[in-house]
Amino acid sequence: MKMLARELEKLGLSDKEALVYLASLELGPSPVQVIARKAEVNRATTYVMIEALLQKGLMSTFDKGKKTLYTAEKPERLHRIVHHERAAVDEKELVIKRLLPDLEAISDAAGERPKVSFFEGVEGLEAMRETIFESGANKMEDVISYDDLRHLLPEEHWKKHNKRLDNKKIKGRALFTTESGKENPSDSTGLWEYKKLPHKLFPMHGELTVYGDRVAMIALRGKLVGVIIESKEMATMVRTLFDLAWKQADQYK
């Protein structure tokens, strides 16, 4: 009976409604106390469950002498639940169709809203980098503290990421700082350009990347947190600022 009860729950009956219905179905017309005993549900709760099943059309009641008896309707009446749910869904669909033009008009009047996503930890950083490939962008601009990145992540991590960028033929430009005296990172593919900034003049400890319509910022010191802002206007603004910085970076060669 319990296995059947679990199946009935999939139709929207509660666990106790299912037990009471099955007990009544097996017993035939019976008083509440008998149904409660068979269903192993206390009497007060059985009254509540029977009332719910009566409203669903799955039980009926009649008087026999001085006693009130309850009986389960034939199992084919279970179709009524599905039909009722289908009608409710159809009604909601009609409401959505009726409201959609007005709701879209309100949304359009409010203008474009940037989508903002927050990330934490190394797994969050991995998820942020994954959005580069999901975006379909074929180029990107990057400002980064290479020392912080290399101290934070093992070499195989960022080498694997760079290989994926190469495989996707994603071009890029990077402004980077380092205290190691290292010159521009090597790029055998010719897809990336690099310019070095003096760390003493630009003591940043993070990364800012713009790709497609997204701007990503990551703090690489202290708590590892990042944010992605998805907005065409903001991405254009950051890309314009990057272009300005890129042109000015030549003076620090």
Protein Blocks (a to p, Z undefined) as FASTA:
>chain_A
ZZmmmmmmmnopafklmmmmmmmmmnopadfklmmmmnopafklmmmmmmmmmmnopacc
ddehjbccdddddfklmmmmmmmmmmmmmmmmmmmmmmmmmmmmmmmmnopadddddded
jklmmmmmmmmmmnopabdcddddfklmmmmpcfklmmmmmmmmmmnopacddddddfkl
pacdddfkopaccddddfklmcccbddddehjbccdddfehjadddddddfklmmmmmmm
mmmmmmmmmmmZZ
